Amino acid sequence: MSTVDNQKYFVRIRGKIMGPFTLDQLASLKNRGRLHDEHEVSTDRSTWVPANRIEGLFERKAAEAVATNHQEVKEESTASEGSTSWYYTIDDVQKGPVSFAKLEKLCRNGRISDDDLVWNENLDEWIAVSEVDGLETSGNVKVKKQSKEKFPTFRSDSHGQTIFWDALLDGVRSTITAAGLEATFHGMIKRGSLAMTVAIISWFGVVITQGVKSDSIQAILWGMCSVLILSALKYVAVHLSFASEELVRNTPNTLATPAFPNAISVLLLSTGVGIAGISVYYALERDDLVMKILLLLVAGESLVVFIGSAYATLRPDWLNIKIESGANAALEGVAVFSMSLKLLMRLLTVVFCVSAWIGAVVLITSNICFIIGGEWLLTAIALSSVGVMQLSAASIAPLIGYLFFVFWSIFLGTAQAILLLSRNDKS
């Protein structure tokens, strides 16, 4: 057996380190959709590389992947809980693997508390001991009993008071996963980059065509400069969008209840529908073609951006936000502010993708109108103006979100450190 086959690998997903794994185990995680090419892999926990850099991991034959997956499904269906290797953390130090029986013993003996994290290869992420059936710590039963008797949960207090919204949110939440949202978001950045390239080429065609027709060197030079600027802005937008993903993965927060994500989701949904309705109303009232087109585009973008954001907010774990009881008001405030910043940053990345595609379509249409000429000339000019506006919005949006999140996070990080230090001193 080769050295590569015997090599052990660690995987870092959303700031959590899991492993060690063999190459076959990494392939198993990949085949089941739990390891993606952008996740990080290391052999020493100090040097990390994207998973797609591991030779042979993402190039294996489809037949081998199907066979491996089939074998694992068979093994999982017949194996008992006691045969699964479990890992656990104590004071943020990973330990294991141990059997489920050993894990139960550690919990009963008080070595593991109810808020410590555990994981095995059948789980998508690390979870608290209290979330695993059959695991009870020495103090967990007492805490659960007191909590049930004295402190009703958020859900039991509010559920039934807003039946329509609760039913809507629960129905939507059941259809989405954090992994699915992350994959969708990652794909939107790539598609936005492609749309920006198409839009820039279309805009270059417009300015060069009109410069040649008018025999104006200044127009051609201006067009080449504008293309260069748009290309630079595209580079900045794409790279900052991917950087935003990394910042979210490495900025964890905790909320005491799902109240804030639910409230924000409802507000985003209502706002998107409201803005779209008002925009369509005023678009129908306007005679100016440019304003009419702009207002209709605003209506469409509002529906996509706000409703999409409302959809995504229902999975706060996608924003690296955990829902755990016990947070005080000050730490809740930090988490609320941080979640708002993360949501704004990702919302502006959605704006980048949507605006880029609208700009590309509009500029291609303006090119066609310029070629036809005649009575379509004014329409072509109007569409060109709208297309450039869309490209500008697409280019600047990720930059604004990134800078806003980074600078405000300095304040949030300082505040959180002070609050945690104060709590530790009191304890």
Backbone torsions as a table, in degrees:
resi	resn	phi	psi	omega
1	MET	NA	138.2	-174.7
2	SER	-76.4	165.8	177.8
3	THR	-64.3	-34.7	179.6
4	VAL	-62.4	-40.5	-179.7
5	ASP	-65.4	-31.2	-178.9
6	ASN	-86.2	-7.4	-177.1
7	GLN	-66.4	140.1	177.0
8	LYS	-102.2	140.5	-176.8
9	TYR	-125.3	146.9	172.6
10	PHE	-112.2	145.9	-178.3
11	VAL	-119.1	134.8	176.8
12	ARG	-115.1	115.4	-180.0
13	ILE	-126.7	120.7	-179.0
14	ARG	54.9	38.3	176.8
15	GLY	83.1	-7.1	-180.0
16	LYS	-97.2	134.0	-178.9
17	ILE	-100.0	127.8	-179.4
18	MET	-126.0	151.8	179.2
19	GLY	132.8	-173.3	8.8
20	PRO	-82.3	155.0	178.1
21	PHE	-126.3	153.7	168.4
22	THR	-84.6	171.6	178.6
23	LEU	-63.4	-36.4	178.0
24	ASP	-65.0	-38.8	178.4
25	GLN	-67.6	-37.1	174.6
26	LEU	-61.4	-42.9	178.7
27	ALA	-62.2	-37.5	178.1
28	SER	-62.8	-44.9	177.9
29	LEU	-62.3	-40.2	179.7
30	LYS	-64.4	-44.4	-176.9
31	ASN	-65.0	-27.8	179.1
32	ARG	-93.5	9.0	175.4
33	GLY	79.0	14.9	-178.2
34	ARG	-99.3	-5.4	176.2
35	LEU	-132.6	121.9	-179.4
36	HIS	-110.9	166.1	-174.6
37	ASP	-65.7	-22.7	-178.9
38	GLU	-88.4	-7.6	176.2
39	HIS	-69.2	156.2	-172.7
40	GLU	-100.3	143.2	-177.8
41	VAL	-130.6	142.8	179.9
42	SER	-144.1	155.0	174.4
43	THR	-104.9	-11.4	-176.8
44	ASP	-132.2	4.3	-179.9
45	ARG	67.9	8.3	178.5
46	SER	-119.3	-37.6	178.8
47	THR	-107.6	120.4	-174.9
48	TRP	-116.5	139.9	177.7
49	VAL	-134.7	156.2	175.3
50	PRO	-59.7	148.5	-177.1
51	ALA	-61.2	-28.5	-179.2
52	ASN	-72.2	-3.6	176.8
53	ARG	-87.5	-10.7	-179.8
54	ILE	-78.2	117.1	-174.4
55	GLU	-62.4	129.2	175.6
56	GLY	86.9	-6.8	-175.4
57	LEU	-77.8	-46.7	-177.1
58	PHE	-102.2	8.0	179.0
59	GLU	-110.6	5.7	-177.1
60	ARG	-68.3	151.7	-176.8
61	LYS	-65.4	148.6	-179.0
62	ALA	-62.6	-35.3	-179.2
63	ALA	-63.4	-39.6	179.4
64	GLU	-66.2	-39.0	179.8
65	ALA	-64.4	-42.6	-179.9
66	VAL	-65.1	-42.5	-180.0
67	ALA	-63.3	-42.0	179.7
68	THR	-63.6	-44.5	-178.8
69	ASN	-64.1	-40.8	179.6
70	HIS	-62.5	-42.3	179.7
71	GLN	-64.1	-40.3	-178.5
72	GLU	-68.3	-39.5	177.6
73	VAL	-60.8	-40.8	178.9
74	LYS	-64.3	-43.3	-179.2
75	GLU	-65.6	-40.7	-178.9
76	GLU	-65.5	-33.8	-177.6
77	SER	-73.8	-22.8	-177.1
78	THR	-106.2	-18.1	-176.8
79	ALA	-78.9	146.8	175.1
80	SER	-88.1	167.1	179.2
81	GLU	-60.4	-33.1	-175.9
82	GLY	-68.0	-19.7	-178.7
83	SER	-90.0	-5.3	179.7
84	THR	-83.7	136.2	178.2
85	SER	-82.6	126.3	-178.7
86	TRP	-111.3	147.0	173.7
87	TYR	-120.1	150.6	-179.4
88	TYR	-143.2	161.4	179.6
89	THR	-120.9	140.2	172.3
90	ILE	-131.7	119.3	-175.9
91	ASP	55.4	43.6	177.6
92	ASP	65.2	15.6	176.6
93	VAL	-106.5	124.2	-178.6
94	GLN	-78.3	135.6	177.8
95	LYS	-134.2	161.5	-178.7
96	GLY	122.9	-175.0	4.7
97	PRO	-80.9	153.3	175.5
98	VAL	-136.9	162.2	176.4
99	SER	-77.4	166.1	179.6
100	PHE	-64.3	-36.0	178.2
101	ALA	-63.1	-41.8	177.5
102	LYS	-65.1	-38.2	178.8
103	LEU	-63.8	-41.3	176.9
104	GLU	-59.9	-42.6	-178.9
105	LYS	-64.5	-42.3	178.4
106	LEU	-62.3	-37.1	178.3
107	CYS	-67.9	-46.3	-178.7
108	ARG	-64.2	-33.3	-179.0
109	ASN	-82.3	-0.9	178.3
110	GLY	82.2	6.4	178.2
111	ARG	-70.8	-30.1	178.8
112	ILE	-119.1	131.3	179.6
113	SER	-95.4	169.0	-174.9
114	ASP	-68.6	-18.4	179.3
115	ASP	-99.4	3.5	173.1
116	ASP	-73.3	159.3	-174.7
117	LEU	-104.3	145.8	176.9
118	VAL	-132.4	160.5	-177.4
119	TRP	-160.4	147.1	165.5
120	ASN	-140.5	172.8	-171.2
121	GLU	-69.1	-8.8	176.6
122	ASN	-88.3	-4.7	-178.6
123	LEU	-102.8	146.7	178.8
124	ASP	-75.7	-30.1	-176.9
125	GLU	-154.4	170.6	176.9
126	TRP	-67.6	139.3	178.9
127	ILE	-129.9	160.2	180.0
128	ALA	-72.7	152.4	178.8
129	VAL	-56.2	-36.9	-177.3
130	SER	-64.3	-16.4	-178.8
131	GLU	-91.6	-3.4	-177.6
132	VAL	-99.1	123.3	178.3
133	ASP	-63.4	132.8	177.3
134	GLY	94.1	-7.2	178.2
135	LEU	-105.5	121.9	177.3
136	GLU	-134.5	127.5	175.5
137	THR	-86.4	169.9	-176.1
138	SER	-63.0	-31.8	-177.7
139	GLY	-102.8	-5.9	-172.7
140	ASN	-70.5	-39.4	-179.0
141	VAL	-62.1	-43.2	-180.0
142	LYS	-64.8	-42.9	-179.2
143	VAL	-63.8	-43.9	-179.9
144	LYS	-62.1	-40.1	-178.8
145	LYS	-65.8	-45.6	178.9
146	GLN	-63.5	-40.8	-179.6
147	SER	-62.7	-40.1	-178.9
148	LYS	-69.3	-35.7	-176.5
149	GLU	-80.2	-39.9	-170.5
150	LYS	-103.3	-30.4	-172.0
151	PHE	-125.2	93.3	178.0
152	PRO	-59.7	145.3	-178.2
153	THR	-72.3	161.8	177.0
154	PHE	-55.9	-41.5	-176.0
155	ARG	-64.6	-42.7	-176.4
156	SER	-70.7	-28.0	178.5
157	ASP	-74.8	-40.7	-170.2
158	SER	-97.4	-30.0	-174.5
159	HIS	-64.4	132.4	-177.6
160	GLY	99.4	-19.7	177.0
161	GLN	-83.5	-26.1	178.5
162	THR	-131.6	70.5	-170.4
163	ILE	-61.2	-44.1	-175.8
164	PHE	-61.4	-52.0	-176.9
165	TRP	-68.2	-39.2	178.4
166	ASP	-61.6	-42.4	179.6
167	ALA	-65.6	-40.7	179.9
168	LEU	-64.8	-47.8	-178.5
169	LEU	-64.3	-42.4	179.3
170	ASP	-63.5	-40.1	-179.9
171	GLY	-65.1	-42.5	179.9
172	VAL	-69.5	-42.7	-177.5
173	ARG	-60.7	-32.8	-178.0
174	SER	-71.4	-13.0	-177.0
175	THR	-97.9	-4.0	-173.6
176	ILE	-126.5	156.2	175.1
177	THR	-132.7	157.3	178.5
178	ALA	-63.8	-39.3	179.3
179	ALA	-63.8	-39.9	178.3
180	GLY	-64.9	-41.3	178.2
181	LEU	-64.2	-41.4	-179.3
182	GLU	-63.8	-41.9	178.5
183	ALA	-65.4	-40.5	178.4
184	THR	-63.8	-44.8	-178.5
185	PHE	-64.1	-42.5	179.1
186	HIS	-61.6	-41.0	178.6
187	GLY	-67.9	-33.6	179.6
188	MET	-63.8	-37.0	178.7
189	ILE	-63.0	-44.6	-179.7
190	LYS	-65.3	-41.7	179.6
191	ARG	-68.9	-34.9	175.7
192	GLY	-64.4	-38.5	177.7
193	SER	-63.4	-42.7	177.6
194	LEU	-62.2	-43.7	-179.8
195	ALA	-63.1	-39.0	178.0
196	MET	-62.1	-40.7	178.7
197	THR	-62.2	-45.9	178.1
198	VAL	-61.8	-42.7	-178.5
199	ALA	-65.7	-41.0	-179.8
200	ILE	-65.2	-41.5	177.4
201	ILE	-62.6	-40.7	179.1
202	SER	-64.2	-43.3	179.3
203	TRP	-64.5	-39.2	177.3
204	PHE	-61.7	-39.3	177.0
205	GLY	-63.0	-38.7	179.3
206	VAL	-62.8	-52.5	-174.1
207	VAL	-68.7	-37.2	179.5
208	ILE	-68.0	-44.3	179.5
209	THR	-59.5	-46.8	-179.2
210	GLN	-71.2	-32.6	177.1
211	GLY	-65.8	-40.5	178.6
212	VAL	-67.6	-42.2	179.9
213	LYS	-61.8	-39.3	-178.1
214	SER	-90.2	-0.2	-179.6
215	ASP	53.7	46.5	-176.2
216	SER	-117.8	112.1	176.4
217	ILE	-66.5	-35.4	-179.8
218	GLN	-61.2	-40.8	-179.6
219	ALA	-65.2	-39.3	179.5
220	ILE	-66.8	-44.0	178.9
221	LEU	-63.7	-41.4	178.8
222	TRP	-62.8	-39.6	178.8
223	GLY	-64.5	-40.9	179.3
224	MET	-66.4	-39.3	177.2
225	CYS	-64.3	-42.0	-179.6
226	SER	-65.0	-36.9	177.3
227	VAL	-64.9	-41.1	178.5
228	LEU	-62.6	-42.8	179.5
229	ILE	-64.3	-44.7	179.8
230	LEU	-64.1	-36.0	177.9
231	SER	-64.8	-41.4	177.9
232	ALA	-65.2	-41.8	179.3
233	LEU	-65.2	-35.6	176.9
234	LYS	-62.6	-44.7	179.1
235	TYR	-57.8	-46.4	-179.6
236	VAL	-62.8	-44.9	-177.0
237	ALA	-63.1	-44.7	-177.3
238	VAL	-66.1	-46.7	-176.2
239	HIS	-69.8	-35.7	177.8
240	LEU	-72.6	-28.3	175.9
241	SER	-66.0	-43.8	176.8
242	PHE	-67.8	-35.9	176.8
243	ALA	-63.6	-35.2	178.8
244	SER	-61.7	-39.8	176.6
245	GLU	-57.6	-44.9	-178.1
246	GLU	-65.3	-39.1	179.5
247	LEU	-63.7	-41.1	179.2
248	VAL	-64.3	-41.9	-179.6
249	ARG	-61.1	-32.1	-174.0
250	ASN	-105.5	17.9	178.3
251	THR	-128.1	80.6	-178.4
252	PRO	-80.0	149.0	174.5
253	ASN	-144.3	165.4	-178.9
254	THR	-132.9	131.2	174.0
255	LEU	-109.7	146.1	-177.0
256	ALA	-74.1	-31.2	-178.3
257	THR	-144.0	166.4	176.1
258	PRO	-81.7	12.8	-175.2
259	ALA	-59.0	-49.2	-175.9
260	PHE	-65.9	-49.1	176.9
261	PRO	-56.8	-41.6	179.1
262	ASN	-63.2	-44.1	-179.0
263	ALA	-64.2	-44.3	179.9
264	ILE	-63.3	-39.5	179.7
265	SER	-61.5	-44.5	178.9
266	VAL	-64.7	-42.6	179.8
267	LEU	-64.4	-41.6	178.8
268	LEU	-63.9	-42.9	178.7
269	LEU	-61.1	-47.5	-179.2
270	SER	-64.9	-41.2	-179.5
271	THR	-64.5	-44.2	-180.0
272	GLY	-60.5	-46.7	179.2
273	VAL	-64.3	-40.4	-179.9
274	GLY	-64.7	-47.5	180.0
275	ILE	-63.2	-41.5	179.1
276	ALA	-62.1	-43.7	179.6
277	GLY	-63.6	-44.8	179.4
278	ILE	-64.7	-41.4	-179.5
279	SER	-63.0	-43.6	178.4
280	VAL	-63.1	-40.5	179.9
281	TYR	-59.7	-50.1	-178.5
282	TYR	-71.3	-29.3	176.4
283	ALA	-63.9	-39.3	178.4
284	LEU	-69.7	-23.8	-179.1
285	GLU	-84.6	-21.8	-173.9
286	ARG	-86.3	146.2	175.6
287	ASP	-98.9	-22.7	179.9
288	ASP	-69.3	122.4	-174.3
289	LEU	-63.0	-43.3	-178.5
290	VAL	-61.4	-46.8	-179.8
291	MET	-66.4	-35.5	178.8
292	LYS	-63.2	-45.5	179.6
293	ILE	-64.5	-44.6	-179.5
294	LEU	-59.9	-44.3	-178.6
295	LEU	-66.2	-38.5	177.6
296	LEU	-67.1	-36.9	176.7
297	LEU	-66.8	-39.2	176.9
298	VAL	-60.3	-40.5	178.9
299	ALA	-62.0	-47.1	-179.8
300	GLY	-65.2	-44.4	179.8
301	GLU	-65.3	-36.4	179.2
302	SER	-62.0	-43.7	179.2
303	LEU	-62.5	-44.7	-177.9
304	VAL	-67.1	-50.1	-173.2
305	VAL	-70.9	-51.2	-174.8
306	PHE	-72.3	-43.3	179.6
307	ILE	-69.4	-38.2	175.6
308	GLY	-62.2	-40.1	178.6
309	SER	-68.2	-38.8	176.3
310	ALA	-61.9	-39.7	177.5
311	TYR	-61.3	-45.1	-176.3
312	ALA	-73.6	-30.0	-177.9
313	THR	-64.5	-22.1	179.9
314	LEU	-71.0	-8.6	174.1
315	ARG	-117.7	77.8	-177.6
316	PRO	-61.3	-22.6	177.2
317	ASP	-64.7	-22.6	174.3
318	TRP	-65.8	-27.8	177.1
319	LEU	-95.9	13.5	-179.4
320	ASN	62.8	39.3	177.7
321	ILE	-114.6	121.9	177.2
322	LYS	-98.2	149.1	176.0
323	ILE	-105.7	106.1	-179.6
324	GLU	-139.4	135.4	178.8
325	SER	-71.6	155.5	174.8
326	GLY	112.2	-8.6	-179.7
327	ALA	-73.6	140.1	175.2
328	ASN	-85.8	175.9	-173.2
329	ALA	-64.2	-37.9	-178.1
330	ALA	-65.4	-47.9	178.3
331	LEU	-67.2	-32.1	175.0
332	GLU	-62.7	-39.8	178.4
333	GLY	-62.6	-41.8	177.5
334	VAL	-61.7	-44.7	-178.8
335	ALA	-65.6	-39.0	178.7
336	VAL	-63.1	-46.3	179.6
337	PHE	-63.9	-43.7	-178.9
338	SER	-64.3	-42.6	178.8
339	MET	-62.9	-38.9	178.5
340	SER	-62.3	-42.2	179.1
341	LEU	-65.9	-42.7	178.7
342	LYS	-62.7	-42.8	-179.2
343	LEU	-64.7	-41.7	178.1
344	LEU	-61.5	-42.9	-178.3
345	MET	-63.0	-43.0	179.8
346	ARG	-75.4	-32.0	176.2
347	LEU	-62.2	-42.0	179.8
348	LEU	-69.0	-26.7	174.4
349	THR	-70.9	-34.1	173.7
350	VAL	-65.0	-39.5	176.0
351	VAL	-58.6	-40.9	177.9
352	PHE	-56.2	-49.1	-178.1
353	CYS	-66.0	-48.9	-176.2
354	VAL	-65.5	-45.6	-178.6
355	SER	-65.5	-36.5	179.5
356	ALA	-62.8	-43.7	-179.4
357	TRP	-69.5	-39.5	177.4
358	ILE	-63.5	-43.7	178.1
359	GLY	-59.6	-41.3	-180.0
360	ALA	-63.4	-47.2	-178.8
361	VAL	-63.9	-43.8	-178.4
362	VAL	-65.0	-42.1	-178.7
363	LEU	-70.3	-35.4	174.5
364	ILE	-62.8	-41.8	177.5
365	THR	-63.8	-40.1	179.6
366	SER	-64.7	-36.5	176.4
367	ASN	-59.1	-44.9	179.2
368	ILE	-61.6	-42.2	179.5
369	CYS	-65.1	-39.1	177.6
370	PHE	-63.0	-39.1	-180.0
371	ILE	-65.7	-41.6	178.8
372	ILE	-65.1	-43.7	177.8
373	GLY	70.5	-158.0	179.4
374	GLY	62.2	-128.2	-177.3
375	GLU	-71.8	-11.3	179.2
376	TRP	-87.3	-2.2	-175.5
377	LEU	-64.9	-43.9	179.3
378	LEU	-64.9	-38.1	176.9
379	THR	-62.8	-40.6	179.6
380	ALA	-62.4	-42.3	179.2
381	ILE	-63.9	-42.8	179.7
382	ALA	-63.0	-44.0	179.9
383	LEU	-65.6	-36.8	177.8
384	SER	-61.7	-41.9	178.7
385	SER	-62.6	-43.3	179.4
386	VAL	-65.2	-41.9	-179.4
387	GLY	-62.2	-42.5	178.8
388	VAL	-65.3	-38.5	176.9
389	MET	-60.7	-42.3	179.7
390	GLN	-65.9	-40.5	177.9
391	LEU	-64.7	-39.0	178.7
392	SER	-63.5	-43.5	178.3
393	ALA	-63.6	-42.1	-179.7
394	ALA	-63.1	-37.0	-176.1
395	SER	-75.3	-37.7	-172.1
396	ILE	-86.9	-28.2	-173.4
397	ALA	-55.5	-52.0	-179.3
398	PRO	-63.0	-33.9	178.8
399	LEU	-64.0	-44.1	179.0
400	ILE	-62.2	-47.7	-179.3
401	GLY	-61.8	-42.4	-178.7
402	TYR	-63.6	-50.5	-178.1
403	LEU	-64.5	-40.4	179.9
404	PHE	-61.7	-44.5	-179.4
405	PHE	-66.5	-44.8	-176.3
406	VAL	-63.7	-48.4	-175.7
407	PHE	-70.2	-39.5	178.6
408	TRP	-72.6	-25.1	178.5
409	SER	-68.2	-25.0	174.4
410	ILE	-60.7	-46.7	177.9
411	PHE	-64.8	-44.2	-178.4
412	LEU	-64.8	-41.6	179.3
413	GLY	-62.7	-41.3	178.1
414	THR	-64.2	-45.7	-179.0
415	ALA	-62.7	-42.7	-179.2
416	GLN	-65.9	-39.5	178.9
417	ALA	-62.8	-41.4	179.3
418	ILE	-64.8	-43.3	-179.0
419	LEU	-65.1	-43.4	179.3
420	LEU	-66.5	-38.1	177.5
421	LEU	-64.3	-40.2	178.3
422	SER	-63.9	-41.1	179.4
423	ARG	-65.5	-41.4	179.5
424	ASN	-64.0	-38.2	179.2
425	ASP	-64.5	-39.6	-178.9
426	LYS	-69.0	-35.9	-179.0
427	SER	-75.9	NA	NA
